[in-house]
Amino acid sequence: MKSTRKSTASFLALAGLVALCQPPPKAEAQPMFVQLAYTCPQTPQDQVAVDYDSAQSAGNLNILAIGWNDQGASITNVTDSAGNTYRVAVSTFRGGGLSQAIYYATNILSGANTVTVMFDQPAKYVDLRVTEYSGLSQDHPFDAGASASGTGALADSGPVTTGQTNELLFAAGMTVSSFTGPGTGWVKELITQPNADIVEDMVAASAGTYSATAPLASSGGWLMQVAAFRTGPPPSSGGGGIGFVQQNYACPQTPQSEVAMTYPATQTAGNLNILAIGWNDVTANITDVTDSVGNTYRMAVPTFRGGGLSQAIYYAANILSSGSNTVTVTFDQPAQFVDLRATEYSGLSQDNPFDAGASASGTSALADSGLLMTSQTNELLFAAGMVGTSFTGPGAGHVQRVITQPNADIVEDMVAVSVSTYNATAPLASGGWLMQVAAFKTGPQPTRMLYVQGNYACPQTDQSQVTVTYTNTQTAGNVNILAIGWNDVTANLTSVTDSAGNTYQAAVPTSQNMNNSLSQAIYYATNILSRSNTVTVMFDQPAHYVDLRATEYAGLIRGDPFDVGTSGNGSGLLADSGPLTTGQTNELLFAAGTTTGSFAGPGVGYVIQMYTRPNSDIVEDMVADAAGTYNAMAPCGSSGWVMQVSAFKATPPPIWSGPLPVLELDSSNGPKLLWLEKASAAGFVLESSDKLSPANWAPVPDARAITNNIAFVTVSSPTGSKFYRLHAQQ
């Protein structure tokens, strides 16, 4: 608890070559030390101030090392007289009776300046060291940090991994002995008197892993921290065109039913907002997530609880641009120590970016989200953690975006370059923690393009009739799939209808968990009509806690898309539908679960599409790329459950992933175009045009020959340009 927390068509041109010229590379910026000052009062103080000796230069970076000789006091505020805004680079770390943190202010204002640090109680032997550097990023300079403490004759911060060349490594140390100089390869900027604490720095010429060390006069207790700062903008979080844009947070220290936070800068249309919402109790629930611009937020990773902590991850895709945007989270009762962390990213899918998520909690010195599996290359892994003590930095391979103050909760990210399983970790001062990770895609894929929309109703009183209205007008030819669950085994479904006049039939009939009094069925309507639509489900008697989940999918066949379904029921930590075997490639697996407890997220390989409140029931889906045997699973805590899955056949599109037309030049027979014959079998035809703007595509006369599964035609030598393509026949 935190009551005492610290603070193709593709073209082949038979004529023309293009030469590309690149400009010479720019010289890289180099960080430069400008000035420093310090103060170290010898009596306990709850406020300490220090003046920079000279006027500061606009656009530079201030870095502060704030240390003190006790483990009870906490920093409450860092300000300066120029009005610069300070952020935590490396959060407060404690060890051996010492405490220290590194703060920074970017793109500073010019002029005389006094820095003031305030504590929640008088702190002993405060050692405030303020520095100014030039040549660093004016946008998002902080990259990564590390902290360590111990005893001995050599202080060592532990490793920090930089993400760019020529990053500034700023290191600061506290000791009960005295530092005698900098570590190997480091430049001493300051050893304070009489405290004998140190500031040192170096430029990391290449991206890599570094540690800050410094020798002591005698073997004694020490605390060492290091922070890496970039000379330029973040390198798109590591790949795939993904870019971290901005973040902000709010963490009120009193119970709140509503918490709001404003993004510091104007947001960019089409970007992705990701929110980590945590709080320090297990009774409050999120009831609404909105913002002042009108973006729609969806749950990525549902609320997970453990060790007195709760957290969920929400997102809004394809956001609107506005001069200012305030996010508001509402709870059903006052929630304790809410920590709302809001971020903005560019370069991600504007349609259905969310891929998969994972959650875990525990008690140790390293938080670990557990595993998730990505389905594309270059996915963004967004991780967030809640802690009863304090996070000290990002996990291996991750970039720290924020450690909130005073709550010391974390947001970190990385780009998963390849399709694989990943987990998010983060070190902490020890104690209870809760860690979540969500994967977001850079572009669309067949797996997620099928889902169109969904809505649900879950009345909390017994009902013999339940309705739910689709949010948007439905699209003709699509398929509606309903998951209907209720908490008894006596009521029975008598009819399923809708206001559009579509006809519903059972995909997976009612399955009952007799021991836990649960029932659920999956119904569907194919080739639906286009209009507004309300679904109505009727029972032969009032049913308990009905949970009606209505979804719409595109891309399924318009005849009867249903292939096969199955049901499972039981109790325990993991709901499992049992196996089903699909009959063709690229079938939609639609899975739904009803539980007496709460589902904690989707199963491996599945994407959560719906998570009902307050029932905590689930809809998840995936595309079975190959015909085979599959199960639908979902973690649900130790509770009773019914889990069902149904497979629906997709419309087979003319997909061609093989080689495009290849030109063969034959001196005796003339030019020849070749391609794999299976492209023709898949519905592709060879077309030609003598220009591209506008093109006048026309089929090439079908005089192809086939040899060893290679189709080819001999074409006449053109007098100018000629363009060819393999085109999907309509």
BALUM-139223 format. One record per residue (C-alpha): residue in one letter; residue number from 1; x, y, z. Coordinates in steps of 0.05 Angstrom, whole numbers. Example, Ala and Ser with C-alpha at 12.3 -4.5 7.8 and 13.67 -1.06 7.14 Angstrom:
NODE  code  pos       X       Y       Z
NODE     A    1     246     -90     156
NODE     S    2     273     -21     143
//
This chain:
NODE  code  pos       X       Y       Z
NODE     M    1       0       0       0
NODE     K    2      23      71     -11
NODE     S    3      -1     106      51
NODE     T    4      74     117      65
NODE     R    5     100     116      -6
NODE     K    6     161     154     -28
NODE     S    7     160     202     -64
NODE     T    8       7    -104   -1130
NODE     A    9      -3     -86   -1159
NODE     S   10      69     -74   -1174
NODE     F   11      99     -45   -1238
NODE     L   12     154     -68   -1284
NODE     A   13     182     -15   -1330
NODE     L   14     221     -39   -1389
NODE     A   15     258      26   -1396
NODE     G   16     290      76   -1350
NODE     L   17     336      78   -1291
NODE     V   18     333     125   -1231
NODE     A   19     394     148   -1194
NODE     L   20     387     171   -1122
NODE     C   21     435     220   -1090
NODE     Q   22     441     229   -1015
NODE     P   23     466     292    -980
NODE     P   24     528     286    -938
NODE     P   25     515     268    -865
NODE     K   26     509     324    -815
NODE     A   27     561     331    -760
NODE     E   28     532     305    -695
NODE     A   29     521     352    -636
NODE     Q   30     566     346    -576
NODE     P   31     542     360    -505
NODE     M   32     583     413    -468
NODE     F   33     588     429    -394
NODE     V   34     571     502    -381
NODE     Q   35     569     516    -306
NODE     L   36     551     488    -238
NODE     A   37     536     509    -166
NODE     Y   38     521     473    -102
NODE     T   39     499     481     -30
NODE     C   40     504     432      27
NODE     P   41     476     458      93
NODE     Q   42     498     421     155
NODE     T   43     432     424     192
NODE     P   44     366     390     173
NODE     Q   45     327     430     122
NODE     D   46     258     423      90
NODE     Q   47     276     475      36
NODE     V   48     343     485       2
NODE     A   49     361     536     -52
NODE     V   50     422     551     -94
NODE     D   51     438     605    -146
NODE     Y   52     471     592    -213
NODE     D   53     534     635    -214
NODE     S   54     522     663    -284
NODE     A   55     461     679    -326
NODE     Q   56     435     617    -361
NODE     S   57     429     607    -436
NODE     A   58     362     594    -469
NODE     G   59     353     524    -496
NODE     N   60     404     491    -451
NODE     L   61     392     434    -402
NODE     N   62     394     438    -326
NODE     I   63     411     374    -289
NODE     L   64     405     370    -213
NODE     A   65     434     318    -165
NODE     I   66     395     321     -99
NODE     G   67     422     280     -42
NODE     W   68     410     275      33
NODE     N   69     433     232      91
NODE     D   70     369     199     114
NODE     Q   71     317     152      87
NODE     G   72     255     185     115
NODE     A   73     249     252      79
NODE     S   74     222     256       8
NODE     I   75     225     309     -46
NODE     T   76     158     344     -55
NODE     N   77     175     399    -105
NODE     V   78     232     423    -150
NODE     T   79     225     493    -180
NODE     D   80     267     552    -201
NODE     S   81     259     627    -206
NODE     A   82     262     627    -282
NODE     G   83     198     584    -286
NODE     N   84     230     523    -317
NODE     T   85     195     456    -308
NODE     Y   86     233     400    -275
NODE     R   87     223     325    -286
NODE     V   88     251     263    -253
NODE     A   89     307     230    -292
NODE     V   90     327     179    -240
NODE     S   91     278     173    -183
NODE     T   92     297     174    -109
NODE     F   93     340     115     -91
NODE     R   94     357      97     -19
NODE     G   95     411      54      13
NODE     G   96     458      54      72
NODE     G   97     423     114     104
NODE     L   98     430     155      41
NODE     S   99     380     181     -10
NODE     Q  100     389     214     -78
NODE     A  101     351     232    -142
NODE     I  102     369     265    -209
NODE     Y  103     322     317    -238
NODE     Y  104     326     358    -303
NODE     A  105     294     417    -339
NODE     T  106     299     420    -415
NODE     N  107     299     478    -463
NODE     I  108     311     527    -406
NODE     L  109     298     602    -406
NODE     S  110     355     652    -404
NODE     G  111     374     696    -345
NODE     A  112     393     692    -272
NODE     N  113     365     632    -237
NODE     T  114     355     603    -167
NODE     V  115     336     529    -158
NODE     T  116     293     509     -98
NODE     V  117     281     438     -72
NODE     M  118     228     424     -20
NODE     F  119     221     363      25
NODE     D  120     162     335      64
NODE     Q  121     203     340     128
NODE     P  122     272     367     147
NODE     A  123     324     326     110
NODE     K  124     394     316     138
NODE     Y  125     458     340     104
NODE     V  126     424     359      39
NODE     D  127     473     363     -19
NODE     L  128     442     401     -77
NODE     R  129     486     402    -140
NODE     V  130     460     441    -200
NODE     T  131     492     439    -269
NODE     E  132     479     468    -339
NODE     Y  133     496     435    -405
NODE     S  134     490     456    -478
NODE     G  135     482     415    -541
NODE     L  136     428     368    -516
NODE     S  137     359     354    -542
NODE     Q  138     308     409    -528
NODE     D  139     250     361    -534
NODE     H  140     259     293    -500
NODE     P  141     331     290    -477
NODE     F  142     327     237    -423
NODE     D  143     343     167    -446
NODE     A  144     357     120    -388
NODE     G  145     383     117    -317
NODE     A  146     409      70    -263
NODE     S  147     420      70    -188
NODE     A  148     458      27    -138
NODE     S  149     484      30     -67
NODE     G  150     534      -9     -27
NODE     T  151     597      -7      15
NODE     G  152     670     -10      -8
NODE     A  153     724      32     -39
NODE     L  154     691      41    -107
NODE     A  155     621      66    -120
NODE     D  156     586      36    -181
NODE     S  157     519      59    -209
NODE     G  158     504      -6    -245
NODE     P  159     495     -10    -320
NODE     V  160     455      38    -364
NODE     T  161     444      26    -438
NODE     T  162     443      85    -486
NODE     G  163     403      88    -549
NODE     Q  164     443     138    -590
NODE     T  165     514     160    -604
NODE     N  166     544     219    -565
NODE     E  167     498     216    -506
NODE     L  168     516     254    -443
NODE     L  169     525     209    -382
NODE     F  170     514     250    -319
NODE     A  171     533     215    -255
NODE     A  172     526     235    -182
NODE     G  173     545     201    -118
NODE     M  174     532     207     -43
NODE     T  175     578     176      10
NODE     V  176     589     173      85
NODE     S  177     663     173      69
NODE     S  178     690     219      15
NODE     F  179     700     214     -61
NODE     T  180     771     226     -83
NODE     G  181     761     235    -157
NODE     P  182     724     211    -219
NODE     G  183     719     141    -245
NODE     T  184     761     117    -304
NODE     G  185     740     153    -367
NODE     W  186     699     204    -329
NODE     V  187     709     279    -318
NODE     K  188     701     306    -248
NODE     E  189     658     369    -249
NODE     L  190     650     376    -174
NODE     I  191     665     347    -106
NODE     T  192     625     385     -54
NODE     Q  193     654     411      11
NODE     P  194     649     390      66
NODE     N  195     604     332      45
NODE     A  196     653     305      -8
NODE     D  197     597     283     -55
NODE     I  198     611     281    -130
NODE     V  199     585     300    -198
NODE     E  200     622     271    -259
NODE     D  201     605     263    -332
NODE     M  202     628     234    -398
NODE     V  203     603     230    -470
NODE     A  204     585     160    -493
NODE     A  205     612     161    -564
NODE     S  206     573     100    -585
NODE     A  207     508      68    -564
NODE     G  208     522      15    -512
NODE     T  209     522      -3    -439
NODE     Y  210     559      39    -388
NODE     S  211     569      45    -313
NODE     A  212     589     105    -271
NODE     T  213     644      91    -220
NODE     A  214     682     135    -171
NODE     P  215     735     117    -118
NODE     L  216     727     132     -44
NODE     A  217     780     153       7
NODE     S  218     762      93      49
NODE     S  219     716      35      47
NODE     G  220     647      61      66
NODE     G  221     575      67      47
NODE     W  222     557      99     -19
NODE     L  223     500     112     -67
NODE     M  224     513     123    -141
NODE     Q  225     466     144    -198
NODE     V  226     475     156    -273
NODE     A  227     429     188    -325
NODE     A  228     438     188    -401
NODE     F  229     415     248    -441
NODE     R  230     408     252    -517
NODE     T  231     434     305    -564
NODE     G  232     375     295    -611
NODE     P  233     304     268    -613
NODE     P  234     289     197    -591
NODE     P  235     303     147    -646
NODE     S  236     230     127    -656
NODE     S  237     233      81    -595
NODE     G  238     276      33    -634
NODE     G  239     246      19    -702
NODE     G  240     185      11    -745
NODE     G  241     172      85    -751
NODE     I  242     143      87    -680
NODE     G  243     156     152    -644
NODE     F  244     145     172    -571
NODE     V  245     114     242    -573
NODE     Q  246      97     265    -502
NODE     Q  247      72     245    -434
NODE     N  248      43     274    -371
NODE     Y  249      14     246    -307
NODE     A  250     -29     261    -246
NODE     C  251     -23     225    -180
NODE     P  252     -67     258    -126
NODE     Q  253     -51     236     -55
NODE     T  254    -123     234     -30
NODE     P  255    -179     187     -52
NODE     Q  256    -212     210    -116
NODE     S  257    -273     189    -156
NODE     E  258    -249     229    -217
NODE     V  259    -178     245    -239
NODE     A  260    -159     290    -298
NODE     M  261     -94     304    -333
NODE     T  262     -77     351    -390
NODE     Y  263     -27     336    -445
NODE     P  264      28     389    -443
NODE     A  265      29     401    -518
NODE     T  266     -20     401    -576
NODE     Q  267     -34     331    -600
NODE     T  268     -25     307    -672
NODE     A  269     -83     279    -711
NODE     G  270     -77     205    -725
NODE     N  271     -31     189    -667
NODE     L  272     -45     140    -611
NODE     N  273     -59     157    -538
NODE     I  274     -42     103    -487
NODE     L  275     -62     110    -414
NODE     A  276     -37      72    -353
NODE     I  277     -88      79    -297
NODE     G  278     -68      52    -229
NODE     W  279     -94      58    -158
NODE     N  280     -79      30     -89
NODE     D  281    -140     -10     -72
NODE     V  282    -177     -70    -100
NODE     T  283    -249     -46     -92
NODE     A  284    -255      15    -137
NODE     N  285    -270       4    -212
NODE     I  286    -262      48    -273
NODE     T  287    -330      69    -300
NODE     D  288    -310     117    -356
NODE     V  289    -249     143    -394
NODE     T  290    -259     205    -436
NODE     D  291    -222     266    -460
NODE     S  292    -240     338    -477
NODE     V  293    -228     328    -552
NODE     G  294    -278     271    -560
NODE     N  295    -231     213    -574
NODE     T  296    -259     143    -558
NODE     Y  297    -220     102    -509
NODE     R  298    -218      26    -508
NODE     M  299    -189     -23    -459
NODE     A  300    -124     -55    -480
NODE     V  301    -107     -93    -416
NODE     P  302    -164     -99    -367
NODE     T  303    -160     -83    -293
NODE     F  304    -113    -130    -257
NODE     R  305    -108    -133    -182
NODE     G  306     -55    -159    -134
NODE     G  307     -22    -140     -69
NODE     G  308     -71     -84     -55
NODE     L  309     -57     -52    -124
NODE     S  310    -101     -45    -187
NODE     Q  311     -82     -23    -257
NODE     A  312    -110     -22    -328
NODE     I  313     -85       2    -396
NODE     Y  314    -131      41    -443
NODE     Y  315    -119      71    -512
NODE     A  316    -150     117    -564
NODE     A  317    -130     106    -637
NODE     N  318    -129     157    -694
NODE     I  319    -136     215    -646
NODE     L  320    -161     284    -663
NODE     S  321    -117     346    -663
NODE     S  322    -134     400    -613
NODE     G  323    -101     459    -580
NODE     S  324    -108     425    -513
NODE     N  325    -131     357    -489
NODE     T  326    -151     335    -419
NODE     V  327    -162     262    -403
NODE     T  328    -211     245    -348
NODE     V  329    -218     177    -313
NODE     T  330    -280     164    -270
NODE     F  331    -287     111    -216
NODE     D  332    -348      81    -182
NODE     Q  333    -321     103    -114
NODE     P  334    -262     143     -89
NODE     A  335    -198     106    -108
NODE     Q  336    -135     112     -67
NODE     F  337     -70     141     -94
NODE     V  338     -93     143    -167
NODE     D  339     -34     147    -215
NODE     L  340     -58     168    -285
NODE     R  341      -2     166    -336
NODE     A  342     -20     190    -406
NODE     T  343      25     183    -467
NODE     E  344      22     198    -541
NODE     Y  345      56     158    -597
NODE     S  346      62     166    -672
NODE     G  347      72     114    -726
NODE     L  348      21      63    -702
NODE     S  349     -41      34    -736
NODE     Q  350     -99      83    -740
NODE     D  351    -150      27    -745
NODE     N  352    -141     -30    -695
NODE     P  353     -72     -21    -665
NODE     F  354     -78     -64    -603
NODE     D  355     -50    -134    -609
NODE     A  356     -40    -169    -542
NODE     G  357     -28    -156    -468
NODE     A  358      -6    -188    -404
NODE     S  359     -10    -174    -329
NODE     A  360      23    -201    -266
NODE     S  361      36    -181    -193
NODE     G  362      84    -204    -140
NODE     T  363     134    -187     -86
NODE     S  364     207    -182    -106
NODE     A  365     261    -133    -129
NODE     L  366     241    -141    -202
NODE     A  367     172    -131    -230
NODE     D  368     153    -177    -289
NODE     S  369      91    -171    -331
NODE     G  370      91    -243    -355
NODE     L  371      93    -263    -429
NODE     L  372      55    -237    -489
NODE     M  373      63    -257    -562
NODE     T  374      66    -206    -618
NODE     S  375      37    -219    -687
NODE     Q  376      76    -168    -728
NODE     T  377     146    -142    -733
NODE     N  378     162     -74    -702
NODE     E  379     106     -72    -651
NODE     L  380     107     -22    -594
NODE     L  381     110     -54    -525
NODE     F  382      81      -5    -475
NODE     A  383      92     -25    -403
NODE     A  384      68       5    -338
NODE     G  385      79     -14    -266
NODE     M  386      50       2    -197
NODE     V  387      92      -8    -136
NODE     G  388      87      -4     -60
NODE     T  389     157      25     -55
NODE     S  390     190      56    -116
NODE     F  391     214      36    -185
NODE     T  392     287      53    -196
NODE     G  393     291      50    -272
NODE     P  394     269      13    -335
NODE     G  395     277     -61    -349
NODE     A  396     328     -90    -396
NODE     G  397     316     -66    -468
NODE     H  398     263     -16    -447
NODE     V  399     264      60    -448
NODE     Q  400     238      96    -386
NODE     R  401     185     149    -404
NODE     V  402     166     170    -333
NODE     I  403     172     151    -260
NODE     T  404     117     190    -226
NODE     Q  405     128     232    -164
NODE     P  406     115     220    -108
NODE     N  407      84     152    -126
NODE     A  408     146     126    -162
NODE     D  409     104      86    -213
NODE     I  410     133      74    -282
NODE     V  411     119      76    -356
NODE     E  412     170      45    -403
NODE     D  413     170      21    -475
NODE     M  414     209     -15    -529
NODE     V  415     199     -37    -601
NODE     A  416     193    -112    -611
NODE     V  417     231    -119    -677
NODE     S  418     211    -191    -691
NODE     V  419     149    -233    -680
NODE     S  420     161    -269    -614
NODE     T  421     143    -272    -540
NODE     Y  422     163    -215    -495
NODE     N  423     156    -192    -424
NODE     A  424     167    -125    -390
NODE     T  425     209    -120    -327
NODE     A  426     230     -62    -282
NODE     P  427     274     -61    -220
NODE     L  428     246     -33    -155
NODE     A  429     270     -19     -85
NODE     S  430     235     -86     -66
NODE     G  431     164     -99     -43
NODE     G  432      97    -110     -76
NODE     W  433      86     -93    -149
NODE     L  434      37    -100    -207
NODE     M  435      63     -98    -279
NODE     Q  436      26     -96    -346
NODE     V  437      48     -94    -418
NODE     A  438       9     -81    -482
NODE     A  439      32     -91    -554
NODE     F  440       9     -43    -609
NODE     K  441      16     -54    -684
NODE     T  442      44      -5    -735
NODE     G  443      -5     -26    -789
NODE     P  444     -67     -67    -805
NODE     Q  445     -67    -142    -814
NODE     P  446    -121    -193    -831
NODE     T  447    -124    -217    -759
NODE     R  448    -153    -151    -734
NODE     M  449    -187    -122    -796
NODE     L  450    -247    -169    -786
NODE     Y  451    -274    -136    -723
NODE     V  452    -320     -77    -739
NODE     Q  453    -356     -57    -674
NODE     G  454    -388     -83    -611
NODE     N  455    -430     -63    -552
NODE     Y  456    -457     -98    -490
NODE     A  457    -510     -96    -436
NODE     C  458    -504    -129    -367
NODE     P  459    -563    -110    -322
NODE     Q  460    -551    -124    -249
NODE     T  461    -622    -147    -234
NODE     D  462    -659    -209    -259
NODE     Q  463    -686    -199    -330
NODE     S  464    -728    -241    -378
NODE     Q  465    -712    -193    -436
NODE     V  466    -646    -157    -449
NODE     T  467    -630    -110    -507
NODE     V  468    -567     -78    -534
NODE     T  469    -559     -28    -590
NODE     Y  470    -501     -27    -638
NODE     T  471    -466      40    -632
NODE     N  472    -459      52    -707
NODE     T  473    -501      36    -768
NODE     Q  474    -487     -35    -791
NODE     T  475    -457     -54    -859
NODE     A  476    -496     -99    -907
NODE     G  477    -465    -168    -916
NODE     N  478    -428    -170    -850
NODE     V  479    -439    -221    -794
NODE     N  480    -466    -207    -724
NODE     I  481    -439    -253    -670
NODE     L  482    -470    -252    -600
NODE     A  483    -444    -280    -535
NODE     I  484    -501    -289    -485
NODE     G  485    -483    -307    -414
NODE     W  486    -521    -310    -348
NODE     N  487    -509    -332    -277
NODE     D  488    -558    -388    -267
NODE     V  489    -574    -457    -296
NODE     T  490    -650    -453    -294
NODE     A  491    -667    -398    -344
NODE     N  492    -667    -416    -418
NODE     L  493    -661    -375    -482
NODE     T  494    -727    -373    -520
NODE     S  495    -711    -324    -576
NODE     V  496    -657    -280    -606
NODE     T  497    -680    -225    -653
NODE     D  498    -661    -155    -676
NODE     S  499    -696     -93    -701
NODE     A  500    -664     -99    -770
NODE     G  501    -699    -166    -783
NODE     N  502    -636    -208    -787
NODE     T  503    -644    -283    -771
NODE     Y  504    -602    -312    -714
NODE     Q  505    -581    -384    -704
NODE     A  506    -539    -419    -652
NODE     A  507    -465    -427    -667
NODE     V  508    -449    -458    -599
NODE     P  509    -510    -479    -559
NODE     T  510    -519    -463    -486
NODE     S  511    -466    -493    -442
NODE     Q  512    -477    -496    -367
NODE     N  513    -429    -499    -308
NODE     M  514    -474    -533    -257
NODE     N  515    -425    -525    -199
NODE     N  516    -419    -450    -208
NODE     S  517    -488    -434    -236
NODE     L  518    -464    -405    -302
NODE     S  519    -493    -410    -373
NODE     Q  520    -471    -383    -440
NODE     A  521    -486    -391    -515
NODE     I  522    -460    -360    -580
NODE     Y  523    -509    -339    -634
NODE     Y  524    -498    -308    -703
NODE     A  525    -534    -275    -761
NODE     T  526    -502    -276    -830
NODE     N  527    -507    -229    -890
NODE     I  528    -538    -175    -846
NODE     L  529    -577    -114    -870
NODE     S  530    -551     -43    -868
NODE     R  531    -586       0    -815
NODE     S  532    -586      19    -742
NODE     N  533    -598     -43    -701
NODE     T  534    -619     -66    -631
NODE     V  535    -612    -139    -611
NODE     T  536    -663    -170    -563
NODE     V  537    -653    -234    -523
NODE     M  538    -711    -267    -487
NODE     F  539    -712    -320    -432
NODE     D  540    -767    -366    -406
NODE     Q  541    -758    -335    -336
NODE     P  542    -718    -278    -306
NODE     A  543    -644    -295    -313
NODE     H  544    -590    -273    -264
NODE     Y  545    -536    -224    -285
NODE     V  546    -547    -229    -360
NODE     D  547    -485    -208    -400
NODE     L  548    -504    -195    -473
NODE     R  549    -444    -180    -518
NODE     A  550    -460    -161    -591
NODE     T  551    -405    -156    -643
NODE     E  552    -402    -144    -718
NODE     Y  553    -349    -174    -765
NODE     A  554    -332    -162    -838
NODE     G  555    -295    -207    -887
NODE     L  556    -335    -271    -872
NODE     I  557    -371    -310    -926
NODE     R  558    -442    -288    -941
NODE     G  559    -471    -358    -944
NODE     D  560    -464    -394    -878
NODE     P  561    -396    -376    -849
NODE     F  562    -401    -420    -787
NODE     D  563    -353    -479    -787
NODE     V  564    -348    -510    -718
NODE     G  565    -352    -492    -644
NODE     T  566    -339    -520    -575
NODE     S  567    -350    -506    -501
NODE     G  568    -313    -518    -436
NODE     N  569    -330    -503    -364
NODE     G  570    -297    -510    -297
NODE     S  571    -262    -470    -242
NODE     G  572    -191    -447    -232
NODE     L  573    -140    -398    -258
NODE     L  574    -148    -409    -333
NODE     A  575    -213    -416    -373
NODE     D  576    -206    -464    -432
NODE     S  577    -258    -478    -486
NODE     G  578    -227    -544    -504
NODE     P  579    -203    -559    -575
NODE     L  580    -237    -548    -642
NODE     T  581    -210    -564    -711
NODE     T  582    -218    -513    -768
NODE     G  583    -232    -534    -839
NODE     Q  584    -194    -481    -878
NODE     T  585    -142    -427    -872
NODE     N  586    -156    -358    -843
NODE     E  587    -217    -374    -802
NODE     L  588    -242    -326    -749
NODE     L  589    -240    -356    -679
NODE     F  590    -292    -319    -638
NODE     A  591    -286    -335    -563
NODE     A  592    -327    -313    -504
NODE     G  593    -324    -327    -430
NODE     T  594    -370    -318    -370
NODE     T  595    -342    -322    -300
NODE     T  596    -361    -315    -227
NODE     G  597    -297    -276    -217
NODE     S  598    -263    -232    -269
NODE     F  599    -222    -245    -331
NODE     A  600    -152    -214    -328
NODE     G  601    -139    -210    -403
NODE     P  602    -140    -249    -468
NODE     G  603    -109    -316    -480
NODE     V  604     -43    -324    -517
NODE     G  605     -52    -305    -590
NODE     Y  606    -120    -274    -578
NODE     V  607    -141    -201    -578
NODE     I  608    -191    -176    -528
NODE     Q  609    -249    -141    -563
NODE     M  610    -296    -132    -505
NODE     Y  611    -292    -132    -429
NODE     T  612    -358    -120    -394
NODE     R  613    -368     -78    -332
NODE     P  614    -382     -95    -277
NODE     N  615    -388    -169    -296
NODE     S  616    -317    -175    -322
NODE     D  617    -337    -223    -378
NODE     I  618    -298    -225    -442
NODE     V  619    -299    -229    -519
NODE     E  620    -233    -244    -553
NODE     D  621    -214    -266    -623
NODE     M  622    -158    -287    -669
NODE     V  623    -149    -311    -740
NODE     A  624    -127    -384    -748
NODE     D  625     -77    -376    -804
NODE     A  626     -76    -450    -820
NODE     A  627    -127    -506    -816
NODE     G  628    -114    -541    -750
NODE     T  629    -135    -552    -678
NODE     Y  630    -143    -492    -632
NODE     N  631    -166    -475    -561
NODE     A  632    -191    -409    -533
NODE     M  633    -163    -392    -464
NODE     A  634    -164    -333    -417
NODE     P  635    -137    -322    -347
NODE     C  636    -193    -311    -296
NODE     G  637    -165    -320    -226
NODE     S  638    -191    -375    -181
NODE     S  639    -264    -374    -203
NODE     G  640    -318    -412    -240
NODE     W  641    -323    -403    -315
NODE     V  642    -355    -423    -381
NODE     M  643    -311    -413    -442
NODE     Q  644    -335    -422    -514
NODE     V  645    -303    -414    -583
NODE     S  646    -333    -415    -652
NODE     A  647    -298    -415    -719
NODE     F  648    -324    -375    -778
NODE     K  649    -300    -381    -850
NODE     A  650    -271    -319    -884
NODE     T  651    -282    -298    -956
NODE     P  652    -219    -323    -992
NODE     P  653    -188    -262   -1025
NODE     P  654    -143    -268   -1085
NODE     I  655     -78    -264   -1046
NODE     W  656     -12    -266   -1082
NODE     S  657      52    -265   -1043
NODE     G  658     100    -295   -1093
NODE     P  659     146    -262   -1143
NODE     L  660     120    -206   -1187
NODE     P  661     129    -209   -1263
NODE     V  662     201    -221   -1281
NODE     L  663     232    -197   -1346
NODE     E  664     277    -244   -1386
NODE     L  665     316    -216   -1444
NODE     D  666     329    -266   -1499
NODE     S  667     371    -241   -1559
NODE     S  668     338    -289   -1608
NODE     N  669     265    -292   -1584
NODE     G  670     256    -223   -1553
NODE     P  671     233    -201   -1483
NODE     K  672     194    -251   -1441
NODE     L  673     153    -240   -1377
NODE     L  674     150    -297   -1327
NODE     W  675     110    -309   -1263
NODE     L  676      87    -368   -1221
NODE     E  677      26    -402   -1250
NODE     K  678      -9    -405   -1182
NODE     A  679     -18    -330   -1186
NODE     S  680     -65    -341   -1246
NODE     A  681    -100    -396   -1208
NODE     A  682    -111    -346   -1151
NODE     G  683    -148    -298   -1197
NODE     F  684     -92    -253   -1221
NODE     V  685     -85    -233   -1294
NODE     L  686     -27    -200   -1331
NODE     E  687     -44    -129   -1354
NODE     S  688      -4     -77   -1391
NODE     S  689      -5      -1   -1401
NODE     D  690      38      46   -1442
NODE     K  691      34     100   -1389
NODE     L  692      22     108   -1315
NODE     S  693     -12     175   -1308
NODE     P  694     -66     162   -1325
NODE     A  695     -57      87   -1335
NODE     N  696     -96      50   -1388
NODE     W  697     -90     -21   -1362
NODE     A  698    -114     -76   -1408
NODE     P  699    -106    -152   -1404
NODE     V  700     -48    -181   -1444
NODE     P  701     -76    -231   -1495
NODE     D  702     -77    -298   -1461
NODE     A  703     -22    -333   -1501
NODE     R  704      17    -355   -1441
NODE     A  705      55    -420   -1439
NODE     I  706      70    -460   -1376
NODE     T  707     134    -498   -1361
NODE     N  708     150    -526   -1292
NODE     N  709      94    -485   -1260
NODE     I  710     123    -421   -1290
NODE     A  711      76    -382   -1335
NODE     F  712     106    -336   -1388
NODE     V  713      89    -294   -1448
NODE     T  714     134    -266   -1502
NODE     V  715     122    -192   -1511
NODE     S  716     140    -148   -1570
NODE     S  717     198    -101   -1562
NODE     P  718     169     -33   -1543
NODE     T  719     188      31   -1579
NODE     G  720     180      69   -1514
NODE     S  721     160      49   -1443
NODE     K  722     114      -8   -1428
NODE     F  723      88     -26   -1359
NODE     Y  724      61     -93   -1334
NODE     R  725      26    -116   -1272
NODE     L  726      -7    -177   -1242
NODE     H  727     -76    -152   -1222
NODE     A  728    -130    -184   -1181
NODE     Q  729    -188    -199   -1227
NODE     Q  730    -253    -169   -1202
//
